[in-house]
């Protein structure tokens, strides 16, 4: 399906990560290695999350449920929701939205007791010539802010979607958090020229509209990887210093994507981000909204054997559980649930093979969450 392929191409595509992330290693050499933690650590509720390349199927969500995972990260594709240029911006009547596809996904997830973290991205053609890039121009930016409000009014704590059908444990299912864009510190996702100040402006605009729609909405800043773009530490400092710290009170959590060669580097990356945030006097939560290793012929980077993937999953999650309170780390989403067709390593980061059978990493995840 073209739209599903677009989702794959958008927020959760890892093409830029095909290079070795030596920058992560060099930027963290001043930190001591953290000791390995107990192999039997159990994650607290809601700490572990999953995601997928394409729209999650009922069978995939059943696997999420059976793994005792309640958090699922997913792109809500602005291009799919609003392919036609609006007449104006500033109110919902300006727009012709198409949310039917996402109503079905939220329904499937809710039936399995899974809460979705929407990632709001994907510019329509009328908003920017590249779907990966942010909206350009006053109408486009204003329309993106309206889109954030529209998602909140439908799927947030007081959203209209929840008034149509009753689900068990409904309060825990509502999308009370939104993530604004993806990896803006990379050229791929920001006009070939990452700009923390420009992202801070977009973040504040979307957050204001979403919180106007529902004041309880939590805003999660875009996930930032280490690699070929601006280092997350530097990006966060500039983002929060923009315009005298104008965005600080609108953001409930920041996010990082610490892809690394070994599990011991993951908590070190979180600590590095935490120190940068402390420098700008911002002490709220950090989320990991992508992390993982692929299976295949080991390459000394992010591709390992299936047994090593399982061991790395357990080890990295255990290390993160051990430091979560110290670093105010609130979530850790594994990228991703199921393998898909493709030659690059990031297509094989799944816990489930393409034929639907489980890799050793799937029962390893269940051990982390305490699932039977």
N, C-alpha and C positions, 0 to 999 in steps of 0.2 A: 504494500500500500504506500502511495506516495507520501501521505502525511506521516505515517509511521517512520518511513525512511528519513523524512525531514527531522523528526524528533531525534533520530539517531545522529544525524548530521549536526544538530544544534548543540544543546547544552551538555550532552553526556558523551560526545565524541572525543576521543583522546588522541586525535591525529598529531597535535602539537607535542604530545608526550613521547613520540617515537624516539626522541633524542635522550641520551643519558643525562640524568639530572645531577650532574656533578656539582652544580651550584648549591644544591641542598647540602651536600656533604661538606663542601668547603666553608659554607656559611655557618656550619654548626661545629666546627672542629674545636672550638673553645669549650664545648660542653662535655662533661664527663658522661660515660655510658651509664645508663640506669640499669640496676640489676634486674634479671628476669624475675617474674612474679610467679605465684602459685599457678600450677597448671589446672587447678580446679576452681579458679575464681569465677563467681557467678555475677553477671552484669545486673545492675539494678533495673527496674522496669523503665522502659522507654529509652534506655541508653543506646542500644544497638538498633541501627536502621539498615534497610536494603534499598535497592533501586534496580531499574532495568533500562535497556536501550530503548525499547519500544513500549507502547501501551501494555500494561500488565494484563495478562489473561486471567480467567478464573482459576485455572490450574496453577499458575504461578503464584497467585495470591493465596491459594490453599497451602502451597509450600511455605510461604511467608508465615501464615498462621501456625502451621505445624512446627515451625522453628521458634515459635513463641516470640516473634518479632512483631511489634505493633506500629512501627514507623516506616513509611515508604516514601522515598523522594522521587518526584516525577515532574517533567516539564509540562507546563500548560502553555501551549504554543500560541503566542499572540497572532502569528500569521494565519493559523488555522481558525482562530476565533473571530478575527476581524480582517478578512482579506480585502474588503472594500474600503476605500478612503472615506472617512466620516465627513459629514457636513460641517462639523464644528467640534469643539471639545469643551469640557467643563461640566457636562451633565450627561446622564446615560441616554437621554433621548437623541443625542447627536449620533449615536452608534447603532450599527446593526450587527449584534454579536451572534455567534453560533456556538453555543455551549453544549449541545446535545451529546456530542461525543464524550465530553468530560462528565456529564451527568451519569452516563453508563459506567464509566470507570469508578467514580466515587461510590456508586451503588454497589458494584462488585466488591470494592475494598471494604465498605462498611459492613457488608454481609459476612465478611471474614474477620471483622474486628480490627481492621487495619486503618490507621490514620495517614493521610497523604500530606506530605510537605510539597506544596506547589513551587516550582521554579519558574518565574515569569520571564520569558525571553522569546526570541524569534521575531525579528522585525518583518512586517509585511513589506511587499515591494514598494508601496507608496511611502514607507517610513524610512527606508534605507535600501541602497542597491544590493547590499549583502545581508542575508537573513541573520548572520551571526553577529552583526554589528548593531549598536544601539540606535534608537530613533534619532533622526537628524532634522532639526528645524522645530519651530514653536508648536505647530499643529501636531507633529509626530510625537514630540515629547509629552505634550498635554494629553494626547490620546493614550499614550502608555500609562500615564498616571491614572487616567480614567479606567483603563483596563485593570490595574491593580485594585481599584475600588470595586469594580464589577466582580472580580473573583472573590473578594472579601464578602460582598453582599450575597453571593450565592453559597459559598462553601465555608465561610467563617462561623464563629460561635453563634451568631444570630442569623445565619444565612437562610435564604429561601429554600434551598435544596432540602434542608433538614425538616422543613414544615410539610413536605410532601409524603414522607414515609417515616415510620418509626423503626429504629434499630435498637438492639440491646446495647447497653453501655454507650449510649449516644454521645454524652458530653465528651468522652475521651476520643471520639472519632472525628470531631469537627476540626477543620483546617485552621487552627488558631495562629499559625505561623506562615509567613510568605518569604521566599528567598528571591531577592531582587537581582536578576541577571546571573551570569556565570563567568568566572575566570576573567574579569576585566583587566587583570594585570598582564595578560597575554595579547600579542598582536592579533591572533586569530579572532578574538571576541571584542576587539575595541578599535575599529577603524585603522588597523595596522599601526597604531600609535597609542599604547596604553597611557591613560591620563587619570591619576587618582582624584584630582580635583573635579574633573568632569564627571567621573563616576559618583563622587560624593553628591554632586548636584542632582544627578538622576535618582540616586538613592533617597535623598531627602524629599524630592518631589513625589515619588511613588509612595514613600512611607506616610507622608502627610495625607494623601488621598485615601490610602488604605485605613489609616487610623481615624480619619473623618467618618469613614463608612462603619467602622467598629473600633472603638478606642482600645479594646482588649487585644487587638491583633498584634502579634509579635513579628518584628521585622528582622530577618536574617540577612546580613550582607552577603554578597556573592563569595563563593568559595575561591580561594587563591592558592595556586600551586607554586612550588619552587621549580625553576627551570630556566627557560629562555627569556622570560619577561622580567618585569620589575619584581624584586624579591618581596614576598608578602610583608615582611617587617617594615620595609621602606614604604610600601603602598599604604599600609594601615596608618603609619605616622602621618603621611601627607593627607590621607583621607580625613582623618580626625582633626587635623590642623586647618583644613580648608575653611575659609571664611570665619575664622575665629572659633572653630569648633561647632559650626552651625548644625552639623549632622548628629552630634553625639547623643542627644536626647531622643532621637528617632529610632535608634538602632538598639535592638534587644540582644543580639548576638552577632559576632563575626564568624566567618567560616574559613577553614584552610583545607587544602587537598595535599596532604603529605605523602605523595608517592615516593617510596624510597627503596633502596636495595635490601635493607634488612629491618626487622621489627624494632630494633633498639633506636633507630633514627626517628621513628614516629613520635614518641613522646618528647624527644629533643626538639622536634619542629614545633610542637605545641608550646613548649617552654619558650622558644625563641619568639613566637608570636605574643605570648603572654607578657614578656619583658618589654616588647615594643609598645604594647597597649598600656602597660603601667607607666611608661615614659610620658604618654599623653594624658594620663590620669583618667583612663577609661577602664573600668574594672568589671564589666559585665561578662557574660558567658562567651566561651569559644565553642564552636561546633566543628567537627570534621564531617564534611558533607560528601567527601569521596576519599577512599583509600582502598588498596587492594594489590594483589599480584595475579598475574596470568599463569596459566598452565601451558606447557609445551616443552621444547628442548631448552634447558636452562641456558641463559645468555649472560648471567652476571649482572643483570639489571632488574627487570620486573617480571621476567618469565622464568618459572621454576617448575619442578615436577609436581604432580598432584599431591603427593604426600607432603612435600615442602610447603605447598600452598596452605594445606590444612594446619601444619605446624605454625606457619607464620600468622595465620588468622588467630589461632589460640594465643600465641605469644604476644602479638601486638595488642589484641583486645585486653589481655590480662595486664599488660603494662599500662594501658590507658585507664583501666578500672582503678589501678593502684594510685594514679596521680590525678584522677578527675577532680577531687575536692581541692587539692593543692593548686591546680591550674584553673579551676572553675570551668571544667570541660563538661559539656552537657549532653552531647550526642556524638556518635561515631557510626557513620553510614559506610557499609562495604559496597564497593563498586565491582561487580554487580551481581544480580541473582543468577542469570542464565547466559551461557555462551550464545553467540550469534555467528552467522557466516561472515567471514572476512579474514584477511591475511595478517593484519597488524595484531600485536600482542593484546591490545585492550579489548579485542573481541572475545578473548578467552579468559577473562577475569571472573567468570561465573562460578557459582557453587554447583551448578547443574549443567551437564553436558547438553549439546544440541538435541540429542535423542531423548532427553527428559530424565536420564539416569543421574544419580547423585555422585558427585565427586566426594572424596574423603572430607573435603572442606565443609560440606553440608552438615554431616553429623558433628563436625568440630564446632560449627556455629551453634548447634543445638546444645552442645555441652556448655558453651559460654553462656547461653541464655537460660540454661536449666530445663530445657524442654525434654520430655520423655523420649 
